[in-house]
């Protein structure tokens, strides 16, 4: 685990590299349940080996056919999604109550941060009413480039957002991504951007931290 140092920041940013989903999930939960009123907020940047995750209300009906990819039930919001190499995940361990940030506002600032990051790569992205995440229009059809799922315990968030950077999108064909049949997924590479998760990670972290601190009261 390596920290990214942002000057005068109230959020600690850690890079975890590639780690299995289950272990990181357990560590997030342990951090959230054990933190005190003065514990600094953290952002964890990580990639996972291939895994499907089902949210708290997730339905196996959104996963089609047999798969060799593990399926893990988890406590975040949302339905089914896929994580794999080449996808950047930002886990947001933030004390929303202490910062005075409402959950809906937090979702919106995460989406805004991802949209700002993509704009830096000359990609126009947007949100979709009623469907959290970030989307781009390709051939007059919306494709999802970033997914979002959170869990709030005692006013403190964990889980976060995943951004498709340069990955194998094939496993998405076996699911109704985020519970929406027919929803297509895309990555930055498929939109013409050649970048690695290692290059994108610190940029996304800086933007997220700026948005979090700007929203704090």
C-alpha positions in Angstrom: 0.0 0.0 0.0 1.4 3.4 -1.1 0.1 6.8 -0.2 -0.4 9.6 -2.8 0.5 12.8 -1.0 -1.7 15.8 -1.8 -0.6 19.0 -0.2 -2.9 20.4 2.6 -5.4 17.6 2.0 -7.7 16.3 4.7 -8.1 13.0 2.8 -5.5 10.3 2.8 -5.1 8.6 -0.7 -3.7 5.1 -0.8 -2.8 3.0 -3.9 -3.3 -0.8 -3.3 -2.4 -2.2 -6.8 -4.2 -5.3 -7.8 -5.9 -7.1 -4.9 -8.7 -9.7 -4.6 -12.1 -8.2 -4.0 -13.0 -10.1 -0.8 -9.9 -9.0 1.1 -10.4 -5.3 0.3 -14.1 -5.5 1.1 -13.3 -6.9 4.5 -10.6 -4.2 5.1 -13.1 -1.4 4.2 -15.7 -2.8 6.5 -13.2 -3.1 9.4 -11.9 0.4 8.8 -15.4 1.9 8.7 -16.6 0.1 11.9 -13.5 0.8 13.9 -12.9 4.5 12.9 -13.4 7.2 15.5 -14.7 10.8 15.2 -11.2 12.0 14.4 -10.1 9.3 12.0 -9.0 10.9 8.7 -11.0 10.1 5.6 -9.3 7.9 3.0 -9.6 7.0 -0.7 -8.3 3.6 -1.7 -7.3 3.1 -5.4 -7.3 -0.5 -6.5 -7.8 -3.0 -9.3 -9.4 -6.4 -8.8 -9.0 -9.8 -10.5 -12.1 -10.7 -12.4 -15.2 -10.8 -10.2 -18.9 -10.1 -10.4 -20.4 -8.4 -7.4 -24.1 -8.3 -6.5 -25.4 -5.4 -4.4 -27.5 -5.7 -1.3 -30.7 -6.0 -3.4 -28.9 -7.7 -6.3 -30.8 -10.4 -8.2 -29.0 -13.4 -9.8 -31.5 -13.1 -12.6 -29.3 -10.3 -14.0 -26.5 -12.8 -14.4 -27.0 -14.9 -17.5 -25.7 -18.5 -17.8 -22.8 -20.2 -16.1 -19.5 -18.5 -15.6 -16.1 -19.3 -14.2 -15.8 -15.8 -12.9 -16.6 -15.7 -9.1 -19.8 -14.1 -8.0 -19.8 -12.3 -4.6 -22.7 -10.8 -2.7 -21.9 -7.5 -1.0 -23.6 -4.8 1.0 -23.2 -1.9 -1.4 -26.2 -0.4 -3.2 -27.0 -1.3 -6.8 -27.4 -4.5 -8.7 -24.7 -6.6 -10.5 -21.5 -5.3 -12.0 -18.1 -6.6 -13.1 -14.7 -5.7 -11.9 -11.5 -6.8 -13.6 -7.9 -5.8 -14.6 -7.8 -2.4 -16.4 -10.6 -1.0 -14.3 -9.8 1.7 -11.8 -11.7 1.5 -8.5 -11.9 4.4 -6.0 -13.2 3.3 -2.6 -14.4 6.3 -0.7 -14.1 6.0 3.1 -15.6 9.3 4.1 -17.3 10.5 7.2 -20.2 12.3 5.5 -21.8 13.3 8.8 -18.7 15.0 10.0 -18.3 16.8 6.7 -22.0 17.8 6.5 -22.4 16.1 3.1 -25.7 14.4 2.3 -25.7 11.0 0.5 -27.4 12.3 -2.6 -24.9 15.2 -2.8 -22.1 12.7 -2.3 -23.2 10.6 -5.2 -23.5 13.7 -7.4 -20.0 14.9 -6.5 -18.5 11.5 -7.3 -20.2 11.6 -10.7 -19.0 15.2 -11.3 -15.4 14.2 -10.4 -15.5 11.4 -13.0 -17.0 13.6 -15.6 -14.3 16.2 -15.0 -11.6 13.5 -15.2 -12.9 12.3 -18.6 -13.1 15.9 -19.9 -9.4 16.2 -19.2 -9.0 13.4 -21.8 -11.4 15.2 -24.2 -14.2 12.8 -23.5 -17.7 14.3 -23.1 -19.6 12.4 -20.4 -22.9 12.8 -18.6 -25.2 11.4 -15.9 -28.5 9.6 -16.5 -31.5 10.5 -14.3 -32.4 7.6 -12.1 -29.4 5.5 -13.0 -26.3 6.4 -11.0 -23.0 6.3 -12.9 -21.3 8.1 -15.8 -22.2 7.6 -19.4 -20.9 8.6 -22.9 -22.8 8.7 -26.1 -21.4 6.4 -28.9 -23.3 6.0 -32.2 -26.3 7.7 -30.7 -26.5 5.2 -27.8 -25.5 5.6 -24.2 -22.7 3.5 -22.9 -21.7 3.2 -19.2 -18.1 4.0 -18.5 -18.2 4.3 -14.7 -20.4 2.6 -12.1 -21.2 3.7 -8.6 -22.3 1.8 -5.5 -22.1 3.0 -1.9 -22.8 1.7 1.6 -23.4 4.2 4.5 -22.9 3.0 8.1 -23.3 5.5 11.0 -23.0 8.4 8.5 -19.7 7.0 7.0 -19.3 5.7 3.5 -17.5 2.8 2.0 -17.4 1.1 -1.4 -17.3 3.7 -4.2 -16.9 4.1 -8.0 -15.3 2.1 -10.8 -14.0 3.6 -14.0 -13.3 1.4 -17.1 -9.9 2.5 -18.4 -8.5 -0.3 -20.6 -10.0 -3.7 -19.9 -11.6 -6.8 -21.4 -15.3 -5.8 -21.7 -16.3 -9.3 -22.6 -17.6 -10.3 -19.2 -20.2 -7.5 -19.3 -22.0 -9.5 -22.0 -23.0 -12.1 -19.3 -24.8 -9.6 -17.1 -27.5 -6.9 -17.1 -25.0 -4.3 -16.0 -26.3 -2.4 -12.9 -29.6 -4.2 -13.5 -30.4 -2.7 -16.9 -31.0 -5.2 -19.7 -29.3 -4.0 -22.9 -27.1 -1.4 -21.2 -23.7 -1.4 -22.9 -20.4 -0.8 -21.2 -17.4 1.0 -22.7 -13.9 1.9 -21.5 -11.6 4.9 -22.1 -9.5 2.8 -24.5 -12.6 2.1 -26.7 -13.2 5.8 -26.8 -9.7 6.4 -28.2 -7.8 7.2 -25.0 -4.6 5.3 -24.5 -4.0 5.4 -20.7 -3.2 3.1 -17.9 -5.0 2.8 -14.5 -1.7 3.9 -12.9 -1.7 7.1 -14.9 -5.4 7.9 -14.3 -5.5 7.0 -10.6 -3.7 10.1 -9.2 -5.6 12.4 -11.4 -9.0 11.0 -10.3 -7.9 11.1 -6.7 -7.0 14.8 -6.9 -10.3 15.7 -8.4 -12.3 13.6 -5.9 -10.5 15.2 -3.0 -11.1 18.6 -4.3 -14.8 18.0 -4.7 -15.1 16.4 -1.3 -13.4 19.3 0.4 -15.4 21.8 -1.5 -18.6 20.2 -0.4 -17.6 20.0 3.3 -19.4 22.3 5.6 
